């Protein structure tokens, strides 16, 4: 997951940075710095943030010539 995917996943879920911080256990400062490309979280923190999104129904699309991104998992669609 990169910073643009993090922002897109939050937008898909209509979560604020504070919402993500509460749900993932990461600090709001860590999320803000990551999304603004000031610093990268530690691998464990990045894993927790991505897992939080995936548990909420977000699927991450890897770079495959068409660009990385996010979308709803097929079996799950949560507003």
C-alpha positions in Angstrom: 0.0 0.0 0.0 1.3 3.4 -0.9 0.2 6.8 0.4 -2.3 7.4 -2.5 -3.9 4.1 -1.9 -4.3 5.0 1.8 -6.0 8.2 0.9 -8.2 6.5 -1.7 -9.2 3.7 0.7 -10.2 6.2 3.3 -12.3 8.1 0.8 -13.9 4.9 -0.3 -14.9 4.2 3.3 -15.7 7.8 4.1 -13.2 7.7 7.0 -11.2 10.6 8.4 -7.6 10.2 9.3 -8.8 10.1 12.9 -11.2 7.3 12.1 -8.4 5.3 10.6 -6.2 6.0 13.5 -8.8 4.7 16.0 -9.7 1.6 13.9 -6.1 0.6 13.1 -4.3 1.6 16.4 -1.8 3.8 14.4 -1.4 7.3 15.5 -3.1 10.1 13.6 0.3 11.8 13.1 1.7 8.6 11.5 -1.2 8.4 9.1 -1.1 12.1 8.3 2.7 12.0 7.6 2.3 8.9 5.5 -0.5 10.3 3.4 1.4 13.6 2.9 4.5 11.6 2.0 6.6 13.0 4.8 7.5 9.6 6.2 6.7 5.9 5.8 5.3 4.0 8.8 7.2 1.0 10.1 6.3 -2.3 8.3 4.2 -3.5 11.2 2.2 -0.3 11.3 1.7 -0.3 7.6 0.5 -4.0 7.8 -2.1 -3.0 10.5 -3.4 -0.1 8.5 -3.8 -2.2 5.3 -5.4 -5.0 7.3 -7.9 -2.5 8.8 -8.9 -1.5 5.3 -9.1 -5.0 4.0 -11.3 -6.1 7.0 -13.6 -3.2 6.1 -14.0 -4.5 2.6 -11.3 -2.7 0.6 -9.2 -4.5 -2.0 -5.8 -3.2 -3.0 -4.9 -3.3 -6.7 -1.2 -3.6 -7.4 0.7 -1.8 -10.1 0.1 -3.8 -13.3 0.6 -1.4 -16.1 -2.7 0.3 -15.3 -1.7 1.9 -12.0 -2.2 0.9 -8.4 -5.5 1.6 -6.7 -8.3 0.4 -4.4 -11.8 -1.0 -4.9 -14.5 -2.8 -3.0 -13.9 -6.5 -2.6 -16.4 -8.4 -4.8 -18.2 -10.1 -1.9 -18.3 -7.0 0.3 -19.6 -3.5 -0.3 -19.8 -1.3 2.7 -20.6 2.4 2.6 
